[in-house]
Amino acid sequence: MNYSTIELCAGGGGQALGLEMAGFHHEAVIEYEGQYCTTLRKNRPHWNVLQMDIRSVDGSQFTGADLLAAGVPCPPFSVAGKQLGADDTRDMFPAAFKLVEEAKPRAVLFENVPGFAAKKFSDYRAKLISRLHGLGYQTEWKVLEAQDFGVPQLRPRFVLVALRPHDAEHFVWPIPFLERRTVGIALLDLMAECGWLGAEAWAELASKVAPTLVGGSKLHGGPDLGPTRARQKWAELSVDGRGIADAPPGADFPRDGMPRLTLRMAARVQSFPDSWAFTGGKTAAYRQIGNAFPPNVAKAVGLSIRAAFERSPAYPRPTAGEGRQLQLMEQPRTSGLKK
C-alpha cells in the first residue's frame, strides 16, 4: 500500500526519494529554488513539484495526507552559523507548523542539523513538541547517524517523528546496519572507470566512512569538500578536498595520487542512486548534493513510520552486504522528551 506525502523544502530530492523508496506517494513536492525544482522534475516527471515559498502554501488542500515531511532550512541551528534559532528570519518551523495545523496529516517528519539537539535549543524544542502534543500527536526525536544506514559518511541528523497515539505506540526507530560502508568500497568502480591504475590501492587507503559532506552553502565560494578541518579529514582518506573534479582520474593520474571527487561520487557518498541527475552548473549541482538528507536514511525512517501504520512485525537486521535494501527490526524505544 502506498501512503500519501506532502514534502516541504524538498531541495535536491534526498528525503523525497527515500520516502518514495519506502512506499510513500507524493501528493506535492514543494521547493522554493527554481534550480532544485528543475532537478526534481527531471528525475521524477510524475511528481507534483510546486515552486513555492511554504509560507504561502494553503495546507487545507492537502487535508488527509498520511505524512507531512520537511527538511526545513538548517542555518538557524547549524554550528557553522550564528545559531540564532527562532530569531533567525530563515526559521521555517512556524510555517511548517501552520501547514501541519491545516493539513492534519496522520504523521509528521522533521529533519534538521544535529545542532538542533543542543542544550541551547532545548526551550525551542520543548515548544515545538508541546505544540505538536496540542495538535494530538505523540513525538519522538533522535539524532541518527547516516553511517549506520549504508551511507559512507558520518552525517548525523536530528530527526523528529510525530504520530497519532494509536500509531505512536507501534513506532520503533530503524536499527543500524551490522556493518558500515567505507568510502573505498562505495567509490572504487567510479574511481577506476577511466582507467586509473591506482584505484584499488586508493580504495584500501579509503577504508573508513567519510566526514560529513559540507560545502553546499549558497554563500560559499565554490564546490569543494568544506573548510580546512573537513579537507584534512578527507586527506586522511587520500581524497583532495579542495575542489570537485570534472571527471574521474585517468590512466595518466599518478598511482599514489590524491584524486578529487566528481559530482557523481559526492552524490553516491550521500547514497543517491547513480541515475539521479543534478541540473545546473557544478556549484549549483554540488549545493543540491551537499545539502541533501541522504535517501537511505529517509528510507529507513519512512519504513519505520510505515511499519507503525501497518502494525507490521519486525524485519531482520540488514548487513552492509545487502546494499541499499534497508530493513528494520524492533529495538527499545527512545523517548521524544529526552535527549
KETI-475315 format. One line per field, with one value per residue: residue in one letter; x negated, y negated, z of N, C-alpha, C in turn. Coordinates in pm, whole numbers. Example, Ala and Ser with C-alpha at 12.3 -4.5 7.8 and 13.67 -1.06 7.14 Angstrom:
<lokols>
rest A_S .
n.east -1319_-1285 .
n.north 569_225 .
n.up 780_708 .
ca.east -1230_-1367 .
ca.north 450_106 .
ca.up 780_714 .
c.east -1320_-1290 .
c.north 330_-3 .
c.up 780_787 .
</lokols>
This chain:
<lokols>
rest M_N_Y_S_T_I_E_L_C_A_G_G_G_G_Q_A_L_G_L_E_M_A_G_F_H_H_E_A_V_I_E_Y_E_G_Q_Y_C_T_T_L_R_K_N_R_P_H_W_N_V_L_Q_M_D_I_R_S_V_D_G_S_Q_F_T_G_A_D_L_L_A_A_G_V_P_C_P_P_F_S_V_A_G_K_Q_L_G_A_D_D_T_R_D_M_F_P_A_A_F_K_L_V_E_E_A_K_P_R_A_V_L_F_E_N_V_P_G_F_A_A_K_K_F_S_D_Y_R_A_K_L_I_S_R_L_H_G_L_G_Y_Q_T_E_W_K_V_L_E_A_Q_D_F_G_V_P_Q_L_R_P_R_F_V_L_V_A_L_R_P_H_D_A_E_H_F_V_W_P_I_P_F_L_E_R_R_T_V_G_I_A_L_L_D_L_M_A_E_C_G_W_L_G_A_E_A_W_A_E_L_A_S_K_V_A_P_T_L_V_G_G_S_K_L_H_G_G_P_D_L_G_P_T_R_A_R_Q_K_W_A_E_L_S_V_D_G_R_G_I_A_D_A_P_P_G_A_D_F_P_R_D_G_M_P_R_L_T_L_R_M_A_A_R_V_Q_S_F_P_D_S_W_A_F_T_G_G_K_T_A_A_Y_R_Q_I_G_N_A_F_P_P_N_V_A_K_A_V_G_L_S_I_R_A_A_F_E_R_S_P_A_Y_P_R_P_T_A_G_E_G_R_Q_L_Q_L_M_E_Q_P_R_T_S_G_L_K_K .
n.east -84_-54_-133_-23_-205_-317_-571_-792_-1018_-1199_-1449_-1722_-1603_-1658_-1528_-1265_-1300_-1394_-1169_-987_-1100_-1042_-778_-597_-371_-392_-187_-239_-539_-727_-924_-1138_-1353_-1433_-1622_-1651_-1394_-1391_-1569_-1423_-1194_-1312_-1410_-1189_-929_-662_-606_-432_-558_-599_-691_-732_-718_-699_-560_-352_-178_134_232_469_558_440_550_582_362_120_-139_-335_-629_-935_-1233_-1334_-1501_-1838_-2027_-1955_-2018_-2260_-2599_-2779_-2683_-2534_-2361_-2099_-1846_-1506_-1515_-1619_-1560_-1532_-1414_-1196_-1021_-781_-616_-601_-463_-219_-121_-98_110_315_328_348_209_157_-88_-401_-717_-1016_-1335_-1669_-1976_-2225_-2282_-2045_-1969_-2106_-2168_-2127_-1904_-1696_-1464_-1334_-1289_-1120_-895_-812_-752_-552_-360_-301_-195_33_174_250_59_-188_-529_-864_-1216_-1543_-1896_-2020_-2273_-2406_-2594_-2519_-2335_-2410_-2529_-2819_-2939_-2966_-2760_-2549_-2204_-1933_-1627_-1281_-985_-638_-338_5_167_259_97_-156_-225_-319_-550_-894_-1240_-1457_-1686_-2042_-2269_-2459_-2718_-2945_-2961_-3239_-3427_-3605_-3501_-3253_-3316_-3502_-3457_-3383_-3611_-3783_-3683_-3782_-4022_-4225_-4512_-4574_-4350_-4253_-4446_-4408_-4147_-4190_-4322_-4124_-3956_-3758_-3455_-3341_-3400_-3135_-2972_-3023_-2999_-2802_-2681_-2487_-2618_-2875_-3196_-3248_-3240_-3360_-3499_-3455_-3553_-3887_-3932_-3756_-3861_-4106_-4027_-3926_-4163_-4290_-4169_-4283_-4181_-4155_-4029_-3995_-3847_-3598_-3612_-3598_-3592_-3659_-3983_-4228_-4414_-4667_-4694_-4877_-4970_-4988_-4853_-4631_-4309_-4032_-3687_-3417_-3105_-2922_-3039_-3029_-2753_-2697_-2822_-2635_-2437_-2265_-2114_-2293_-2153_-2025_-2001_-2160_-2081_-2204_-2503_-2834_-2869_-2603_-2488_-2640_-2566_-2304_-2357_-2527_-2363_-2170_-1937_-2033_-1912_-1902_-1879_-1641_-1471_-1491_-1376_-1125_-1030_-1006_-798_-597_-578_-471_-219_-110_-123_-313_-520_-852_-1142_-1421_-1757_-1960_-2258_-2570_-2637_-2401_-2351_-2160_-1916_-1726_-1619_-1414_-1411_-1267_-1349_-1454_-1252_-1297_-1250_-1081_-1103_-1340_-1691 .
n.north 120_-222_-526_-861_-1166_-1492_-1690_-1922_-2196_-2062_-2053_-1903_-1657_-1438_-1344_-1314_-1122_-904_-854_-783_-542_-402_-353_-564_-795_-1096_-1365_-1631_-1804_-2038_-2319_-2601_-2706_-2753_-2603_-2370_-2269_-2215_-1999_-1810_-1772_-1674_-1425_-1297_-1308_-1257_-1352_-1595_-1877_-2176_-2505_-2702_-2929_-2802_-2945_-3058_-2860_-2690_-2474_-2335_-2222_-1982_-1816_-1526_-1386_-1127_-1167_-1443_-1578_-1743_-1911_-2152_-2472_-2475_-2672_-2840_-2678_-2560_-2473_-2596_-2842_-3138_-3045_-3143_-3052_-3079_-3349_-3390_-3491_-3299_-3083_-2833_-2675_-2779_-2822_-2563_-2438_-2567_-2454_-2189_-2217_-2290_-2086_-1854_-1593_-1236_-1167_-1326_-1435_-1576_-1690_-1793_-1977_-1831_-2014_-2116_-1955_-2043_-2168_-2438_-2488_-2372_-2481_-2579_-2342_-2216_-2378_-2330_-2056_-2062_-2203_-2025_-1817_-1947_-1943_-1689_-1488_-1238_-1253_-1171_-1210_-1194_-1178_-1066_-871_-885_-703_-466_-350_-243_-452_-606_-802_-1019_-1216_-1309_-1356_-1544_-1408_-1423_-1263_-1259_-1120_-1005_-895_-620_-517_-583_-415_-195_-261_-227_-308_-293_-23_-12_80_386_366_112_-101_-174_-454_-376_-127_-214_-386_-275_-161_-387_-546_-395_-391_-536_-428_-456_-335_-322_-283_-61_-40_-288_-258_-84_-250_-433_-338_-391_-547_-856_-1202_-1429_-1543_-1861_-2209_-2304_-2555_-2844_-3081_-3008_-3000_-2821_-2486_-2258_-2034_-2148_-2342_-2395_-2197_-1990_-1923_-1823_-1586_-1450_-1423_-1232_-1012_-994_-1172_-1461_-1746_-2002_-2079_-1996_-1741_-1731_-1491_-1138_-1017_-959_-721_-829_-947_-986_-686_-688_-915_-1179_-1177_-1389_-1413_-1351_-1502_-1294_-1103_-1236_-1247_-975_-929_-1047_-867_-876_-727_-630_-702_-936_-1262_-1577_-1909_-2212_-2420_-2324_-2425_-2482_-2227_-2086_-2210_-2114_-1847_-1853_-1959_-1773_-1543_-1223_-977_-702_-716_-857_-671_-462_-577_-633_-373_-288_-453_-368_-101_-141_-241_-13_176_372_669_707_654_844_773_571_611_467_591_633_420_144_213_133_240_303_361_437_233_107_-161_-517_-796_-1085_-1310_-1327_-1377 .
n.up 0_-86_75_124_83_181_84_210_146_-32_-158_-330_-348_-178_66_-27_-228_-75_87_-109_-190_34_6_-9_-158_-329_-287_-320_-389_-257_-318_-299_-453_-791_-949_-805_-829_-1100_-1111_-960_-1121_-1353_-1276_-1167_-1338_-1287_-1038_-844_-853_-689_-718_-467_-188_131_314_186_120_115_341_376_143_130_314_507_422_461_559_650_554_621_550_693_646_764_863_1095_1311_1277_1356_1203_1156_1306_1491_1564_1596_1673_1631_1386_1060_871_983_939_1076_1201_972_873_1082_1064_832_915_1101_926_730_876_894_916_1019_1107_991_1069_977_1060_1120_1343_1541_1629_1833_2049_2383_2394_2240_2375_2495_2270_2129_2313_2299_2036_2052_2246_2108_1903_2057_2143_1909_1892_1860_1939_2016_1911_1917_1771_1718_1428_1277_960_869_982_819_571_439_324_502_791_883_1091_1177_1303_1381_1396_1479_1462_1565_1555_1855_1838_1643_1731_1942_1816_1691_1614_1616_1329_1302_1314_1042_1039_950_832_546_360_222_23_-66_-158_-370_-544_-808_-953_-930_-1080_-1338_-1554_-1611_-1415_-1266_-1004_-851_-696_-492_-379_-278_-68_108_157_368_554_683_542_645_738_452_333_236_78_89_-1_7_-11_-170_-385_-536_-316_-69_177_474_616_823_749_499_576_701_482_342_491_392_154_-35_-227_-111_-210_-423_-676_-910_-1272_-1400_-1340_-1218_-1470_-1679_-1678_-1435_-1132_-964_-688_-629_-502_-561_-665_-575_-801_-908_-928_-763_-516_-488_-462_-219_-62_-85_-303_-591_-888_-1111_-1055_-1156_-1134_-1196_-1358_-1316_-1195_-931_-853_-877_-689_-452_-427_-382_-153_48_96_253_322_100_180_460_492_377_563_794_689_642_906_996_823_906_1158_1089_972_1166_1146_1167_1313_1110_975_1085_874_667_560_325_200_49_-57_38_271_588_878_1232_1549_1829_2155_2272_2231_2419_2310_2460_2576_2558 .
ca.east 0_-124_-79_-39_-301_-343_-713_-825_-1161_-1247_-1588_-1755_-1519_-1704_-1425_-1151_-1336_-1397_-1032_-927_-1152_-976_-639_-511_-337_-393_-81_-305_-679_-732_-1059_-1140_-1456_-1400_-1714_-1617_-1270_-1428_-1624_-1314_-1109_-1390_-1422_-1057_-830_-528_-584_-367_-657_-547_-792_-661_-762_-600_-480_-236_-102_256_225_600_578_379_610_593_236_67_-264_-393_-773_-1000_-1371_-1334_-1638_-1915_-2117_-1928_-2060_-2387_-2718_-2855_-2622_-2526_-2268_-2001_-1722_-1380_-1542_-1670_-1450_-1524_-1348_-1072_-936_-644_-541_-575_-358_-93_-75_-54_242_413_339_382_161_153_-221_-488_-860_-1104_-1478_-1749_-2115_-2234_-2286_-1910_-1955_-2190_-2102_-2093_-1772_-1603_-1336_-1270_-1239_-1007_-778_-767_-691_-427_-263_-258_-107_161_242_291_-48_-293_-653_-993_-1324_-1669_-2000_-2057_-2399_-2389_-2684_-2453_-2233_-2466_-2580_-2962_-2983_-2910_-2637_-2440_-2089_-1824_-1502_-1165_-868_-517_-233_125_143_282_-18_-279_-260_-380_-669_-1030_-1342_-1528_-1807_-2159_-2331_-2563_-2848_-2943_-3011_-3351_-3438_-3673_-3406_-3144_-3358_-3608_-3425_-3383_-3750_-3854_-3613_-3859_-4149_-4328_-4575_-4590_-4219_-4239_-4530_-4340_-4030_-4238_-4353_-3997_-3887_-3671_-3347_-3387_-3341_-3011_-2990_-2983_-3039_-2688_-2616_-2461_-2715_-3008_-3257_-3250_-3224_-3471_-3451_-3438_-3664_-4016_-3924_-3691_-3956_-4207_-3966_-3922_-4300_-4321_-4113_-4352_-4096_-4184_-3901_-3999_-3757_-3525_-3669_-3504_-3591_-3744_-4123_-4254_-4527_-4791_-4695_-4974_-4912_-4980_-4797_-4508_-4206_-3917_-3558_-3330_-2970_-2858_-3095_-2971_-2613_-2696_-2854_-2508_-2352_-2179_-2143_-2368_-2059_-1968_-2078_-2150_-2087_-2277_-2648_-2897_-2839_-2460_-2464_-2700_-2480_-2192_-2410_-2582_-2260_-2063_-1917_-2062_-1794_-1899_-1831_-1499_-1400_-1486_-1276_-995_-987_-963_-665_-505_-557_-378_-86_-62_-140_-382_-620_-989_-1217_-1555_-1861_-2033_-2403_-2621_-2640_-2270_-2342_-2073_-1785_-1714_-1512_-1402_-1371_-1227_-1451_-1396_-1203_-1365_-1150_-1099_-1120_-1474_-1798 .
ca.north 0_-349_-628_-993_-1252_-1629_-1714_-2064_-2228_-1934_-2059_-1820_-1538_-1324_-1291_-1273_-996_-799_-821_-711_-405_-337_-325_-682_-864_-1240_-1450_-1755_-1821_-2184_-2373_-2743_-2739_-2705_-2501_-2245_-2219_-2157_-1867_-1722_-1740_-1594_-1288_-1241_-1387_-1231_-1422_-1726_-1968_-2313_-2603_-2794_-2953_-2729_-3041_-3097_-2739_-2661_-2332_-2269_-2147_-1851_-1752_-1381_-1321_-1037_-1216_-1572_-1567_-1870_-1938_-2299_-2526_-2448_-2776_-2891_-2585_-2500_-2522_-2676_-2974_-3213_-2972_-3238_-2982_-3146_-3488_-3389_-3508_-3178_-2977_-2797_-2589_-2833_-2797_-2419_-2406_-2616_-2353_-2074_-2252_-2297_-1958_-1748_-1463_-1125_-1168_-1439_-1405_-1691_-1661_-1915_-1953_-1782_-2126_-2140_-1874_-2101_-2223_-2577_-2494_-2287_-2551_-2585_-2207_-2189_-2449_-2257_-1931_-2097_-2241_-1902_-1749_-2018_-1906_-1548_-1396_-1199_-1278_-1117_-1263_-1125_-1210_-946_-878_-829_-590_-345_-303_-217_-576_-607_-925_-1034_-1293_-1298_-1443_-1546_-1361_-1423_-1193_-1282_-1028_-995_-798_-480_-476_-607_-301_-91_-315_-199_-367_-193_33_-30_192_455_321_-21_-108_-266_-535_-296_-29_-284_-463_-210_-147_-520_-589_-314_-381_-599_-359_-486_-213_-326_-283_42_-79_-401_-208_-27_-363_-498_-225_-440_-634_-993_-1304_-1483_-1620_-2000_-2297_-2332_-2681_-2936_-3189_-2950_-3047_-2726_-2346_-2183_-1947_-2218_-2419_-2328_-2075_-1886_-1880_-1738_-1454_-1385_-1389_-1105_-909_-1012_-1249_-1604_-1812_-2143_-2107_-1884_-1711_-1717_-1350_-1053_-1016_-875_-628_-903_-1003_-911_-575_-724_-1050_-1202_-1223_-1465_-1352_-1411_-1521_-1163_-1041_-1305_-1204_-840_-942_-1082_-749_-891_-631_-691_-751_-1066_-1368_-1711_-2007_-2334_-2413_-2244_-2479_-2463_-2084_-2042_-2259_-2022_-1724_-1877_-1994_-1672_-1439_-1101_-894_-579_-745_-890_-546_-387_-640_-612_-236_-282_-515_-277_16_-182_-247_120_269_486_732_662_707_885_671_576_602_383_672_631_298_35_264_105_308_260_455_366_206_30_-293_-632_-900_-1211_-1421_-1317_-1387 .
ca.up 0_-87_164_65_150_141_108_215_139_-85_-202_-446_-352_-99_155_-109_-293_26_127_-221_-183_148_-27_2_-282_-302_-341_-360_-351_-258_-307_-337_-552_-924_-997_-736_-890_-1230_-1081_-916_-1237_-1448_-1225_-1138_-1410_-1236_-912_-848_-798_-680_-678_-379_-51_211_392_106_85_190_376_379_17_147_430_498_381_563_615_610_580_592_587_698_638_885_915_1229_1416_1238_1425_1107_1152_1431_1579_1617_1624_1641_1595_1250_964_786_1059_870_1157_1214_850_865_1178_1009_736_993_1155_819_658_973_846_1012_1080_1072_996_1054_992_1067_1161_1481_1633_1683_1954_2153_2501_2364_2177_2449_2512_2139_2102_2403_2246_1918_2096_2313_2005_1837_2152_2138_1784_1903_1823_2031_1945_1949_1836_1787_1621_1354_1202_826_853_1033_726_440_379_357_568_925_862_1189_1152_1400_1319_1485_1424_1539_1521_1637_1963_1801_1563_1805_2028_1733_1623_1663_1531_1246_1363_1225_972_1114_901_771_409_354_101_-78_-122_-228_-487_-622_-950_-1014_-938_-1180_-1466_-1664_-1628_-1315_-1220_-859_-787_-592_-379_-315_-204_58_196_192_432_660_635_521_730_683_329_352_127_-7_124_-111_18_-24_-293_-495_-495_-258_39_302_530_636_904_669_395_641_720_351_306_558_305_25_-126_-230_-89_-248_-533_-735_-1042_-1384_-1441_-1256_-1261_-1587_-1677_-1655_-1299_-1051_-889_-547_-622_-424_-654_-617_-605_-901_-857_-913_-643_-400_-477_-409_-77_1_-113_-421_-698_-998_-1211_-1014_-1223_-1075_-1303_-1330_-1319_-1092_-799_-824_-857_-563_-344_-412_-323_-21_145_96_353_247_71_260_595_478_353_688_880_625_669_1046_1003_754_992_1263_1026_936_1279_1087_1254_1295_997_1017_1079_748_671_451_203_137_-30_-15_77_413_658_1015_1334_1669_1928_2264_2236_2284_2444_2238_2554_2632_2460 .
c.east -87_-54_-112_-127_-298_-487_-741_-976_-1239_-1392_-1611_-1688_-1560_-1597_-1305_-1179_-1335_-1258_-959_-972_-1090_-828_-544_-492_-323_-276_-137_-448_-708_-875_-1061_-1236_-1429_-1489_-1686_-1491_-1297_-1485_-1514_-1228_-1182_-1394_-1288_-948_-689_-502_-516_-459_-604_-658_-722_-739_-657_-514_-356_-147_19_260_358_628_519_434_624_469_185_-56_-296_-540_-841_-1145_-1388_-1476_-1711_-2000_-2083_-1984_-2197_-2504_-2804_-2800_-2621_-2432_-2169_-1866_-1599_-1400_-1598_-1552_-1432_-1458_-1211_-983_-795_-558_-507_-464_-222_-35_-32_86_349_436_380_337_163_19_-300_-633_-936_-1249_-1555_-1892_-2120_-2242_-2152_-1887_-2034_-2106_-2054_-1951_-1669_-1467_-1261_-1212_-1116_-881_-722_-693_-557_-319_-211_-165_31_242_279_186_-132_-424_-771_-1098_-1453_-1768_-2045_-2186_-2379_-2476_-2623_-2356_-2287_-2518_-2727_-3013_-2914_-2770_-2527_-2329_-1989_-1696_-1393_-1048_-751_-404_-111_106_159_172_-147_-321_-327_-509_-797_-1129_-1411_-1657_-1924_-2200_-2433_-2702_-2833_-3011_-3122_-3351_-3502_-3581_-3301_-3190_-3460_-3576_-3426_-3526_-3825_-3797_-3686_-4000_-4258_-4383_-4592_-4460_-4208_-4324_-4468_-4224_-4072_-4273_-4226_-3905_-3802_-3553_-3401_-3336_-3212_-3040_-2938_-3030_-2925_-2617_-2598_-2564_-2858_-3065_-3255_-3241_-3354_-3415_-3451_-3560_-3785_-4006_-3861_-3787_-4065_-4154_-3958_-4062_-4343_-4266_-4174_-4262_-4134_-4051_-3895_-3906_-3686_-3577_-3560_-3490_-3678_-3888_-4145_-4377_-4659_-4798_-4792_-4907_-4894_-4922_-4671_-4401_-4102_-3789_-3494_-3193_-2901_-2911_-3037_-2827_-2605_-2732_-2729_-2405_-2247_-2213_-2212_-2276_-2003_-2057_-2053_-2172_-2163_-2427_-2702_-2863_-2695_-2430_-2521_-2623_-2364_-2237_-2450_-2480_-2155_-2057_-1937_-1938_-1787_-1844_-1682_-1417_-1384_-1379_-1137_-942_-942_-823_-562_-475_-462_-235_-27_-68_-216_-486_-759_-1052_-1355_-1656_-1937_-2184_-2446_-2621_-2507_-2245_-2247_-1934_-1769_-1596_-1516_-1377_-1343_-1346_-1388_-1361_-1287_-1264_-1183_-1120_-1255_-1576_-1859 .
c.north -124_-449_-765_-1083_-1394_-1658_-1863_-2084_-2108_-1936_-1976_-1686_-1422_-1262_-1240_-1138_-881_-757_-747_-565_-328_-313_-441_-747_-1013_-1312_-1582_-1754_-1969_-2232_-2515_-2771_-2672_-2594_-2366_-2185_-2156_-2016_-1769_-1679_-1652_-1448_-1220_-1325_-1370_-1299_-1556_-1826_-2112_-2406_-2712_-2814_-2887_-2822_-3085_-2979_-2725_-2511_-2260_-2190_-2007_-1777_-1602_-1312_-1234_-1094_-1354_-1567_-1697_-1868_-2088_-2351_-2517_-2563_-2828_-2805_-2523_-2559_-2606_-2818_-3040_-3150_-3066_-3174_-3059_-3291_-3500_-3397_-3388_-3062_-2950_-2704_-2647_-2807_-2649_-2379_-2455_-2513_-2225_-2098_-2246_-2161_-1842_-1609_-1358_-1123_-1288_-1393_-1534_-1643_-1791_-1876_-1905_-1894_-2157_-2060_-1934_-2160_-2365_-2590_-2409_-2353_-2556_-2448_-2177_-2258_-2377_-2129_-1957_-2133_-2119_-1821_-1814_-1986_-1758_-1447_-1357_-1205_-1200_-1184_-1193_-1179_-1079_-971_-811_-706_-458_-283_-292_-339_-590_-741_-934_-1095_-1268_-1398_-1431_-1506_-1358_-1358_-1217_-1198_-1040_-883_-652_-427_-483_-487_-188_-138_-272_-260_-258_-149_16_99_259_407_183_-18_-212_-345_-453_-196_-99_-343_-395_-204_-281_-573_-517_-325_-448_-544_-390_-356_-209_-313_-182_9_-196_-352_-147_-137_-432_-399_-267_-514_-776_-1086_-1354_-1569_-1761_-2082_-2332_-2462_-2771_-3049_-3139_-2983_-2949_-2585_-2285_-2106_-2014_-2292_-2332_-2197_-1960_-1833_-1792_-1597_-1378_-1342_-1259_-986_-916_-1076_-1397_-1679_-1956_-2179_-1981_-1863_-1701_-1572_-1269_-1057_-918_-788_-698_-966_-921_-802_-609_-864_-1056_-1258_-1312_-1389_-1423_-1434_-1388_-1090_-1105_-1262_-1062_-839_-980_-970_-772_-781_-703_-748_-889_-1178_-1502_-1815_-2132_-2314_-2336_-2293_-2456_-2316_-2037_-2093_-2164_-1892_-1747_-1906_-1885_-1589_-1307_-1014_-767_-602_-779_-764_-467_-444_-620_-472_-218_-340_-424_-154_-17_-190_-107_221_392_542_679_728_752_772_684_576_514_459_675_500_198_82_251_179_268_377_377_348_123_-110_-402_-743_-1026_-1329_-1417_-1329_-1250 .
c.up 0_3_105_150_93_180_101_208_85_-130_-327_-447_-266_-12_74_-177_-193_70_16_-218_-67_124_-12_-134_-252_-369_-390_-307_-367_-231_-363_-453_-687_-975_-933_-798_-1025_-1212_-1044_-1035_-1338_-1405_-1201_-1205_-1354_-1101_-937_-778_-804_-635_-598_-250_39_295_316_67_175_218_374_252_25_268_408_451_495_633_561_652_540_638_589_699_771_938_1055_1341_1389_1316_1332_1097_1289_1532_1647_1646_1580_1599_1453_1154_873_859_998_952_1177_1091_837_961_1132_912_806_1048_1047_752_748_926_956_1087_1030_1086_971_1066_986_1106_1306_1584_1696_1811_2072_2267_2476_2310_2250_2467_2380_2104_2186_2352_2123_1957_2164_2211_1931_1928_2151_2015_1782_1864_1944_1953_2000_1861_1869_1685_1558_1278_1067_806_901_934_583_368_419_411_704_919_966_1156_1265_1328_1425_1413_1518_1481_1609_1738_1922_1711_1643_1888_1949_1664_1693_1564_1448_1315_1266_1154_1063_1075_838_634_401_222_-11_-146_-207_-362_-577_-770_-1022_-1029_-1050_-1320_-1582_-1673_-1527_-1256_-1068_-783_-673_-469_-304_-228_-70_158_243_262_551_599_627_630_664_561_352_233_35_21_2_-111_0_-161_-409_-444_-444_-139_175_350_561_713_826_562_453_663_588_307_372_481_165_-80_-113_-222_-134_-364_-578_-877_-1148_-1427_-1345_-1303_-1376_-1571_-1647_-1517_-1214_-967_-742_-528_-535_-517_-586_-651_-723_-837_-835_-790_-517_-378_-422_-260_3_-14_-221_-522_-813_-1106_-1178_-1068_-1155_-1184_-1259_-1341_-1200_-951_-760_-797_-724_-443_-319_-346_-177_86_165_223_280_224_155_400_591_455_483_781_822_648_813_1063_937_840_1106_1211_1012_1049_1234_1182_1223_1174_1045_1001_947_771_554_320_131_61_29_26_228_472_804_1107_1461_1763_2039_2222_2300_2301_2368_2330_2621_2521_2437 .
</lokols>
